């Protein structure tokens, strides 16, 4: 059973929920060799027609990996479609990074309407120096002053050392 929007008894503020949550379809990178500069990490998300609410914000949190990956946030992009079929650009209202929680937050302006497949491209300063699997937890937030987040899953990137 999917929760419906509710009003907070103390503030009267509506809590926004997705009726049908978005899904993380794919995570990939342009380069998977360690220490490679300028790779772009792509996260493709499907926001179904019956989502019930527009998509306001996405957070991408590095949850596993031997090294914290830093991004060039000013070179990040979002667009409709996939990395191989790039469509209309999606504007950011805000994009920020919290090194302590290893989280990148991306707010869209305007929010993304239901029924779209979108891709976020985060440009890394450099791939990690240590090979192995790096996991990124992706969470979606519906539009609203008070919104109930929805964890979409893990994007898994594997970096290799080549001799």
Residue pairs with C-beta under 8 A, 6 or more apart in sequence:
2 17
2 18
2 19
2 20
3 17
3 148
4 17
4 19
5 14
5 15
5 16
5 17
5 144
6 14
6 15
7 13
7 14
7 15
8 14
8 15
8 146
13 145
13 146
14 144
14 145
14 146
15 144
15 146
15 147
15 148
16 53
16 142
16 143
16 144
16 146
16 147
16 148
17 52
17 53
17 142
17 147
17 148
18 51
18 52
18 53
18 140
18 142
18 148
18 150
19 50
19 51
19 52
19 53
20 48
20 50
20 51
20 52
21 51
21 140
21 150
21 152
22 45
22 46
22 47
22 48
22 51
22 55
22 140
22 150
22 152
23 45
23 46
23 48
23 152
23 153
24 43
24 44
24 45
24 138
24 152
24 153
24 154
24 155
25 44
25 45
25 46
25 117
26 42
26 43
26 44
26 82
26 155
27 41
27 42
27 43
27 44
27 136
27 138
27 154
27 155
27 156
27 157
28 41
28 42
28 83
28 157
29 39
29 40
29 41
29 42
29 124
29 127
29 157
30 39
30 40
30 42
31 38
31 39
31 127
32 39
32 127
32 157
32 158
32 159
32 160
33 127
33 159
33 160
33 161
33 162
34 127
34 128
34 129
34 130
34 131
34 159
34 160
34 161
35 126
35 127
35 128
35 129
36 126
36 127
37 125
37 126
37 127
38 123
38 124
38 126
39 123
39 124
39 126
39 127
40 121
40 122
40 123
40 124
41 69
41 71
41 121
41 122
41 123
41 124
41 136
41 155
41 157
42 83
42 119
42 120
42 121
43 58
43 60
43 119
43 120
43 122
43 136
43 138
43 155
44 82
44 83
44 117
44 118
44 119
45 55
45 58
45 117
45 118
45 119
45 120
45 138
45 140
45 152
46 116
46 117
47 54
47 55
47 112
47 113
47 114
47 115
47 116
47 117
47 118
47 140
48 114
48 115
49 114
49 115
50 114
51 114
51 115
51 142
52 114
52 142
53 114
53 142
53 143
53 144
53 147
54 110
54 111
54 112
54 113
54 114
54 142
54 143
55 108
55 111
55 112
55 114
55 118
55 140
55 141
55 142
55 143
56 107
56 108
56 111
56 141
56 142
56 143
56 144
56 147
57 105
57 106
57 107
57 108
57 140
57 141
57 147
58 105
58 106
58 108
58 120
58 138
58 139
58 140
58 141
59 103
59 104
59 105
59 106
59 138
59 139
59 141
59 149
60 103
60 104
60 106
60 120
60 122
60 136
60 137
60 138
60 155
61 101
61 102
61 103
61 104
61 136
61 137
61 139
62 68
62 69
62 102
62 103
62 134
62 135
62 136
63 102
63 135
63 136
63 137
63 154
64 133
64 134
64 135
65 128
65 130
65 132
65 133
65 134
65 135
66 128
66 130
66 132
67 128
67 129
67 130
68 99
68 102
69 124
69 125
69 127
69 128
69 134
70 97
70 99
70 124
70 125
70 126
71 97
71 104
71 122
71 123
71 124
71 125
72 123
72 124
72 125
73 95
73 96
73 97
73 104
73 122
75 123
76 92
76 95
76 104
76 106
76 120
76 121
76 122
76 123
77 89
77 120
77 121
78 89
78 90
78 91
78 92
78 106
78 108
78 118
78 119
78 120
78 121
79 86
79 87
79 88
79 89
79 90
79 118
79 119
79 121
80 87
80 88
80 90
80 116
80 117
80 118
80 119
81 87
81 117
81 118
81 119
82 117
82 119
83 119
83 121
86 119
90 108
90 112
90 118
91 108
91 109
91 110
92 106
92 107
92 108
92 109
93 107
93 108
93 109
94 105
94 106
94 107
95 104
95 105
95 106
95 107
96 104
96 105
97 103
97 104
97 105
98 105
104 122
106 120
111 143
112 118
127 159
128 134
128 159
130 159
131 159
131 160
131 161
132 158
132 159
133 156
133 157
133 158
134 156
134 157
134 158
134 159
135 154
135 155
135 156
135 157
136 154
136 155
136 156
136 157
137 151
137 153
137 154
138 151
138 152
138 153
138 154
138 155
139 149
139 150
139 151
139 152
140 149
140 150
140 152
141 147
141 149
141 150
142 148
142 150
